[in-house]
Amino acid sequence: MKVLVAYASKYRATEGIAQRIGNKLRERGLEVDVARCKDIREPSGYDAFVVGSAAYEGNWRKDARTFVEDNAGEIGAHPVWLFSSGPLGTEKVDKDGNDVLKGAEPKQFRVYEDLIHPHGKQVFRGAYNHEKIRGGDRIIVWMPAIRDLMPQGDFREWNVIDAWSSSIADELEG
């Protein structure tokens, strides 16, 4: 079975998640390609898809949205899973008592429900480093009031990513 893990990542944290998913699926005997959404010209020839993106202000990156929307027929004709990364820190609930990961779901999770019928959707914690900020995002570094609100570090929970990857392999093998 051939699986495409497609991703959109600005600062490489989501790329790291995509690579980890690809490696875990390979360990289970699946043939896997991992590629940036913007580099994929033709997604045919795959038996399953895992698509993910970093989320900013409640939305996936444009490259991921374009990939899914332009290829919805092909992707939706096969098993597909969606993931997102972004929440920083280790808190389980926000100041109002709401689940942080649930609150970080990008709107594309809802939008793509009817478009491609994903088998699963998952939000993973991300990573953030002030030193890697570039472009228009540099305002975060220049404004201490904003910068100091952003927890710095790698908050990706590899055991959670591995477990989710295993659940995908289980379903594909079943």
Secondary structure as a PSIPRED ss2 file (coil, helix, strand):
# PSIPRED VFORMAT (PSIPRED V4.0)

   1 M C   1.000  0.000  0.000
   2 K E   0.000  0.000  1.000
   3 V E   0.000  0.000  1.000
   4 L E   0.000  0.000  1.000
   5 V E   0.000  0.000  1.000
   6 A E   0.000  0.000  1.000
   7 Y E   0.000  0.000  1.000
   8 A E   0.000  0.000  1.000
   9 S C   1.000  0.000  0.000
  10 K C   1.000  0.000  0.000
  11 Y C   1.000  0.000  0.000
  12 R C   1.000  0.000  0.000
  13 A H   0.000  1.000  0.000
  14 T H   0.000  1.000  0.000
  15 E H   0.000  1.000  0.000
  16 G H   0.000  1.000  0.000
  17 I H   0.000  1.000  0.000
  18 A H   0.000  1.000  0.000
  19 Q H   0.000  1.000  0.000
  20 R H   0.000  1.000  0.000
  21 I H   0.000  1.000  0.000
  22 G H   0.000  1.000  0.000
  23 N H   0.000  1.000  0.000
  24 K H   0.000  1.000  0.000
  25 L H   0.000  1.000  0.000
  26 R H   0.000  1.000  0.000
  27 E H   0.000  1.000  0.000
  28 R C   1.000  0.000  0.000
  29 G C   1.000  0.000  0.000
  30 L C   1.000  0.000  0.000
  31 E E   0.000  0.000  1.000
  32 V E   0.000  0.000  1.000
  33 D E   0.000  0.000  1.000
  34 V E   0.000  0.000  1.000
  35 A E   0.000  0.000  1.000
  36 R E   0.000  0.000  1.000
  37 C H   0.000  1.000  0.000
  38 K H   0.000  1.000  0.000
  39 D H   0.000  1.000  0.000
  40 I C   1.000  0.000  0.000
  41 R C   1.000  0.000  0.000
  42 E C   1.000  0.000  0.000
  43 P C   1.000  0.000  0.000
  44 S C   1.000  0.000  0.000
  45 G C   1.000  0.000  0.000
  46 Y C   1.000  0.000  0.000
  47 D C   1.000  0.000  0.000
  48 A E   0.000  0.000  1.000
  49 F E   0.000  0.000  1.000
  50 V E   0.000  0.000  1.000
  51 V E   0.000  0.000  1.000
  52 G E   0.000  0.000  1.000
  53 S E   0.000  0.000  1.000
  54 A E   0.000  0.000  1.000
  55 A E   0.000  0.000  1.000
  56 Y E   0.000  0.000  1.000
  57 E C   1.000  0.000  0.000
  58 G C   1.000  0.000  0.000
  59 N E   0.000  0.000  1.000
  60 W E   0.000  0.000  1.000
  61 R C   1.000  0.000  0.000
  62 K H   0.000  1.000  0.000
  63 D H   0.000  1.000  0.000
  64 A H   0.000  1.000  0.000
  65 R H   0.000  1.000  0.000
  66 T H   0.000  1.000  0.000
  67 F H   0.000  1.000  0.000
  68 V H   0.000  1.000  0.000
  69 E H   0.000  1.000  0.000
  70 D H   0.000  1.000  0.000
  71 N C   1.000  0.000  0.000
  72 A H   0.000  1.000  0.000
  73 G H   0.000  1.000  0.000
  74 E H   0.000  1.000  0.000
  75 I H   0.000  1.000  0.000
  76 G H   0.000  1.000  0.000
  77 A C   1.000  0.000  0.000
  78 H C   1.000  0.000  0.000
  79 P C   1.000  0.000  0.000
  80 V E   0.000  0.000  1.000
  81 W E   0.000  0.000  1.000
  82 L E   0.000  0.000  1.000
  83 F E   0.000  0.000  1.000
  84 S E   0.000  0.000  1.000
  85 S E   0.000  0.000  1.000
  86 G C   1.000  0.000  0.000
  87 P C   1.000  0.000  0.000
  88 L C   1.000  0.000  0.000
  89 G C   1.000  0.000  0.000
  90 T C   1.000  0.000  0.000
  91 E C   1.000  0.000  0.000
  92 K C   1.000  0.000  0.000
  93 V E   0.000  0.000  1.000
  94 D C   1.000  0.000  0.000
  95 K C   1.000  0.000  0.000
  96 D C   1.000  0.000  0.000
  97 G C   1.000  0.000  0.000
  98 N C   1.000  0.000  0.000
  99 D E   0.000  0.000  1.000
 100 V H   0.000  1.000  0.000
 101 L H   0.000  1.000  0.000
 102 K H   0.000  1.000  0.000
 103 G H   0.000  1.000  0.000
 104 A C   1.000  0.000  0.000
 105 E C   1.000  0.000  0.000
 106 P C   1.000  0.000  0.000
 107 K H   0.000  1.000  0.000
 108 Q H   0.000  1.000  0.000
 109 F H   0.000  1.000  0.000
 110 R H   0.000  1.000  0.000
 111 V H   0.000  1.000  0.000
 112 Y H   0.000  1.000  0.000
 113 E H   0.000  1.000  0.000
 114 D H   0.000  1.000  0.000
 115 L H   0.000  1.000  0.000
 116 I H   0.000  1.000  0.000
 117 H C   1.000  0.000  0.000
 118 P C   1.000  0.000  0.000
 119 H C   1.000  0.000  0.000
 120 G E   0.000  0.000  1.000
 121 K E   0.000  0.000  1.000
 122 Q E   0.000  0.000  1.000
 123 V E   0.000  0.000  1.000
 124 F E   0.000  0.000  1.000
 125 R C   1.000  0.000  0.000
 126 G C   1.000  0.000  0.000
 127 A E   0.000  0.000  1.000
 128 Y E   0.000  0.000  1.000
 129 N C   1.000  0.000  0.000
 130 H H   0.000  1.000  0.000
 131 E H   0.000  1.000  0.000
 132 K H   0.000  1.000  0.000
 133 I C   1.000  0.000  0.000
 134 R C   1.000  0.000  0.000
 135 G H   0.000  1.000  0.000
 136 G H   0.000  1.000  0.000
 137 D H   0.000  1.000  0.000
 138 R H   0.000  1.000  0.000
 139 I H   0.000  1.000  0.000
 140 I H   0.000  1.000  0.000
 141 V H   0.000  1.000  0.000
 142 W H   0.000  1.000  0.000
 143 M C   1.000  0.000  0.000
 144 P H   0.000  1.000  0.000
 145 A H   0.000  1.000  0.000
 146 I H   0.000  1.000  0.000
 147 R H   0.000  1.000  0.000
 148 D C   1.000  0.000  0.000
 149 L C   1.000  0.000  0.000
 150 M C   1.000  0.000  0.000
 151 P C   1.000  0.000  0.000
 152 Q C   1.000  0.000  0.000
 153 G E   0.000  0.000  1.000
 154 D E   0.000  0.000  1.000
 155 F C   1.000  0.000  0.000
 156 R C   1.000  0.000  0.000
 157 E C   1.000  0.000  0.000
 158 W H   0.000  1.000  0.000
 159 N H   0.000  1.000  0.000
 160 V H   0.000  1.000  0.000
 161 I H   0.000  1.000  0.000
 162 D H   0.000  1.000  0.000
 163 A H   0.000  1.000  0.000
 164 W H   0.000  1.000  0.000
 165 S H   0.000  1.000  0.000
 166 S H   0.000  1.000  0.000
 167 S H   0.000  1.000  0.000
 168 I H   0.000  1.000  0.000
 169 A H   0.000  1.000  0.000
 170 D H   0.000  1.000  0.000
 171 E H   0.000  1.000  0.000
 172 L H   0.000  1.000  0.000
 173 E H   0.000  1.000  0.000
 174 G C   1.000  0.000  0.000
